[in-house]
């Protein structure tokens, strides 16, 4: 790899050089398209709260207020906002809990989890509640949903969002997820949207081009390894775990899944998604289990949403 | 709604006195049939913190709560019904969400301009009120928009010149101003 090319791209797109080197290794000839994609605007998306209003009615009401919306393909209760005159978080409809401003990629993580009202579900890193309120919506406010987070400040947002979105089936605990097995819970489904370096959010927060080091990736990966072991422990046999991040880094994605396959009674299963790139099997020359190909990666330049990784796993019967 | 750094609650089942305060608080806005429906098959927990917070739990959530061994200090659980202050329950915004024009007969209707003012946390003058319930001066009333959606509640007051004014007590704009 030419050092000059790395420097040139780092200057042109404003990244730290180590990141460019990694993107050139991972994406080869598509690296420049990838970098250009990270500089393009990603339209905001909202999820209609079907616990409170029909999507068609919400769409009409927001259009009357000057928003241009289109339905997100595959999620008929979600809208992409193509234009609008004032903030989506400042309407009466927002305050009434009729919608949540939520990224499309994170909606797919919950769709892959496919929670049901008869189940016990755990959302491990829940605050401020975008995915928690989405899970509750798909459970139709039935069953039981344990939502945990360690951050005091973020729990405040979670509580407010649960109330605004009319969620009634959540028990929210402020706890270090490492302690979850001590609660004795055995869940049918677990969502682990793990804390991560957030590279996938670069289109929304360009400062991330220069704010994370490789050391940060390693630090987050250590946290993610701990959390996925916990997720496996609190899952019933045959239960479903969805692991997701908003990072491009294989160390936070395929390598965590590979670690889980080696250390926990889990297997990777198909996400059921018909789009997205497959997981990377041999990132930086490190060969993973073949099944990581079943994971799905989303890139701004290809999929017009922020960067995201989703992998679905099942707990193997002992 | 209580939030912030002191939010740690210890939970107990509701006592008969708690239940009386809860029902009296709800009766300000909802008729007894609808209260019965709201409480049906639910467990009521009282969270003791800086204030007394009232939560309703479905059977599934109650079962989860009981199964959590010593981890029985949830930050939030089920339906937050409101806070008991003094002799009565002060209903939460969540309860406002569950009410509608069909279930409520003690409500004022705000004009579109009044709706915006109220959601900014402001009081409403009589020119922003389209419909007033009879004989409700100095009592709490729900505030609705013209679509019949509940925006919060307040107290109707008669000013010195006989004009009616609505004093804002709780409105959905809280979610933006303080919700976090």
Interface residues (C-beta under 8 A of the other chain):
Chain A: X52 X89 X90 X92 X95 X96 X97 X120 X128 X142 X143 X144 X146 X152 X153 X155 X156 X157 X158 X159 X160 X161 X162 X163 X164 X166 X168 X169 X170 X171 X172 X173 X174 X175 X179 X182 X183 X184 X185
Chain B: X1 X3 X4 X5 X7 X56 X58 X60 X61 X63 X64 X65 X67 X68 X69 X71 X73 X74 X75 X76 X77 X78 X79 X80 X92 X93 X94 X97 X98 X115 X119 X145 X149 X151 X172 X173 X175 X176 X179 X180
